């Protein structure tokens, strides 16, 4: 997996710590739930604003990719990537201007990364939610569930 990330000129960031009374990875049986991850890389906030207003579709794609990198960093640190059987589902959240309607395009930033890095284990279903406001005016957020061994 690390070779695949390197080919994409990407690397796993430091894992973030929860901003509230919850855990970032919660395992129940053989399902791991990953708490919402934002485009925050090594403590630096990226892509603050609304898609279609201050931010472009390309920005949104990269923001979702960063969210997915943070998910993988959480899995790597708290579970172990070798324990992944597969990505089950993810919920993608975004904030946008009123006339912007390209959510599937930007959410592909996460989908494409998971498929590229995890191969068949990255096959997933997803849901996309437009919300009024995300933490610290970040444009995107991502929660995931994995089946693990």
Secondary structure, 3 states (H helix, E strand, C coil): CHHHHHHCCCCCCCCCCCCCCCCCEEEECCEEEEEEEECEECCEECCECCECCCECHHHHHHHHHHHHHHHHHHHHHHCCHHHEEEEEEEEEEECECCCCCCHHHHHHHHHHHHHHHHHHHHCCEEEEEECCCCHHHECEEEEEEEEEC
